[in-house]
Amino acid sequence: MKKIIAIVMALAMVFSLALVFTSCTDNAATGEESSTEADAATGMTAKEGVLVMATNAAFPPYEFVEGGEYAGIDVEIAGKIAEKLGMTLEIKDVEFGSIIGGVQTGKFDIGMAGMTVTPTRLESVNFSTTYATGIQVVIVAEGSSITSLDDLVGDGSMKFGVQQDTTGDIYASSSVEDGGYGEENVVRYKTGADAVQALKTGKVDAVIIDNEPAKSFVAANEGLKILDAEWAVEDYAIAIAKENTELLTAVNNALAELEADGTIADIIAKYIPTSEDTTA
Ligand code: ARG
């Protein structure tokens, strides 16, 4: 019994130290002072009553800007989570590659951007339970000599366009021995849409990107098609600072409720009509 109490006390100490540490880094990152004090007690969010979500809003149907407003699956799910936590949602549209670092330092409370759970990212942040599946696919020009994954080679004869720091970038840039095409054959763009424009103008031969954005880019641009093959199947989840276990639990509970009452399925169905699922 004594032993158990000692362990519990030790854990409590470690946890409160972690909280102190988090609140210090929060202040350093945001430059905010006393307004974060109240939250330092809970360690839940950087700004009281506000859930700050970092995203990269050029990734339809998960996040995009329409008529000056943020819209998409992630935006709506995050809105529902914030509602359940009694907070208001604040969205920050940043470069995809700066989301994890900003979450880690407490600049953002959550990172939600059709973000794939990877072992490397798990070294920096925690992820919520997964709320969607993503598939990496390949977009090529109609009439391209690339007709299957086997036609993709890293011998310098073709260029691959990707959104910088995404899993598409990570896969394509890895060495040929590791199943990629070599960094020297990859061209990185700020957004997936930029990579698709480069494909249209012949600057790259193939774009590796998540399937749902791929579908919407192909629908919006003539002369492109998606190869009927899956490069990789991935899980999307919400990134949260490792220290912020309280927020992680709250977000996971909210996700479970939204999953159970069909809210998430409804949001996904609104943006991804199932009739389209068979096309590729
Ligand atoms: N699923 C991919 C990844 O996690 C791409 C995500 C890109 N998201 C975005 N909002 N641009 O790397």
Boltz pocket constraint, residues with backbone or C-beta under 6 A from the ligand:
constraints:
  - pocket:
      binder: B
      contacts: [[A, 55], [A, 56], [A, 57], [A, 58], [A, 59], [A, 63], [A, 96], [A, 112], [A, 113], [A, 114], [A, 115], [A, 116], [A, 117], [A, 134], [A, 163], [A, 165], [A, 166], [A, 167], [A, 168], [A, 210]]
      max_distance: 6.0
